[in-house]
Amino acid sequence: MSQLFFSMFLIVALLGYLRFVRGFDITELFGLRTLSRSKVITISLAAIAPTMVAVGLINAGVTELLQNVWPDASPQDIVKTFETTGSVTVRILMGVAAVVVAPLSEELLFRGFLYGVCKRFTDTHFAAIINGLLFATVHLHVGSFAPLFALALVLVVVYEITGSLLVPMAMHALFNGLMIDRKSVV
């Protein structure tokens, strides 16, 4: 639960800094008005199926490779908590955190801010790789590293193609919603 509040604080602090200290128009900075809602939904739904397949295949391959090297193939702690809690309230709050708060905060931070800053001072490919490595590392789960890295790369590509952070946010929410009982909520 503290992670939920920290994520919300992070969103407010980052957006507040960019808007009030730096004077940026947040909607323009992150391309939040460049696509209609229907286009965001259509693109997200079209892109999520191949993304799920690719991330699933990478996850299966990594699991196979790691089983002799890293025998602890248990899910992330947050997933264990979700699966074992008997409290409906806790499950609902965790679901909201996974499907709303995490996609908003992580996309703003990773694709919106860190990727943008890194791309400004390096190039698109380097920025995408660094972004993927940071995104995967922050989740602190060895077994999820490669799939999360791949997911981050897909989200960067979609952000680059659409110019709108809303599409990676929607895809991230769909991904987490579809994976909530499958041991890899990010």
N, C-alpha and C positions, 0 to 999 in steps of 0.2 A: 504494500500500500504506500509506503514511503517513496518507492520508485515512481508511482503514479503522480504524487504531489511534486516530486522533483522534476519530472517531465513537464508537468503543467507550468511550474515555475520557470523552467528553461525556455519554454515557448514564449511566455509573457516577457521575460527578461530580454531575450534575443530580439523579438519584434519591437519591444519598447526602445531598445538601444538603436536599432536600425531606423525606426521612425522618428523618435524624438531627439536623439543625440546626433545621428548622422543625417537626418532629414530625408531619408529615402521614402518613396511611395512603395509600400509593401506589395500592393497588388501589381504594380508595374515591375518591380524587382524580381518577383517570382512568377510572372506571367499568369497571374490568377484570373485575369479577364480575357485572355487570348482565345479561349475556347468556350463554346456554349456547354451547358451542363449535359446536353444530349450527346455532344461529341466526346466529352470526358468519359461518360458512361460507356458509350459505344467502343471507344478505343481501349478503355480499361478491360471491358469484358472480352474483346477480341484478343487482347494481348495476354490475359491471365492464363488461358489454357496452355499455350505453348510454354509459358514461363513455368507453370506448375510441372509440366512434363520434364522440362530441362532440369529444374531444381530437384525434382524427384529422382531422376536418373543420376545426377551428381551425388545426391544423398545416398542412394543405393550403392554406388561405386565406392564412395568414401567409407561407408559402413563396412563394406566387404574388405577394403584395404586395411582399415584400422582395427579390425577384430583381433588380429594377432599382436598388434603393436600397442593399441590402446583399448584394452578389454572392457572398460567401463563405457558402454554404449547407452547409458541411461539418458533420459530426456533432460532438458534444461530444468532447473529448480522450479521456475515459475509454472512449467507444464506439470511437474509432479504435484505441486500444490493444487493446481486446478483439478487434476484428476482425482486427488485423494480427499479434497474437502467435501464435507457433507452440507456445508452452508450454501444455500441458494443465493444469498446476498453476496457472499464472497465470489461465487462463480459469476454472477452478473457483473460485479465491479471489475473482476479480472477480464471478463469478456469485453467490457467497455474500454478498459485500458488497452487491450490487445487490438481491438478493431477501430478505435477512435483515437485515443491519446497517443499510442506508440506511432501509428502512421503519421499523424500530424507533427508530433515533435521530432521524430527521426527524419522525416522527409525535409522539414524546415532546416534542421541542423545539418544533415549529411548531404542531401542533394541541393537544397537551396543555398545554404551558407558555405559549408566547407568545400563542396565541389566547386562552387562559383569562385571562391577566393583562390583555391588551388589552380583552377583553370586560368584565372587571370594572370597568374605569375609563372605558369608552366605551359602545358598544352593539354588538349582534351583527353588524349589517351592516358597520359601520366596521371592527370587529375582523377580520371575514372578508376584507375587501378588503386591509387592511394585511397580514394573514397571507399572502394570495395573492401580493401584491407582494414581500414578503420572501422567500418560498419560491422564486419565479421568479428573483429577483435573485441569490440565493445560488448558483444553478447557473451563473452567469456565461456564459450562452450566449444571444446575441441571438435566434437563430432559434427557440429553445425557450421564450422568455419567455412568449408568449401561451398556448401549450398548457399550460405548467406552472402559470401563473396559473389557468387554467380547472380543471386537475386539483386544485389546492389548494382552490379554491372548492367543488368537489364533495366533497372529503374533509372540509371543514368542515361542509357540509350533512349529510353522513352521520353525522358525529360528533354534531352537534346532534340529529338525529332519533333516533339509537340511544342516545345517552348513554354510549357505550362507545368508547374509543380503539382497541379491538381490531379493529373493523370498518374504520376507515381504514388501520390497519396491514396488515390482510389485503388490502385493495384495492390499497394501494401496492405490496405484494409481488407481487400478481397482475399489476398494471400493468407493473412492472419486468421480471417474468419473461416476460411476453408481448412486451415491447419490447426485450429484451436484444440482439437482432440487428437492430433496426430504427432505430438511430441516436438514440434519445432516452431512455436510461435515466436516471432521476432518483433 
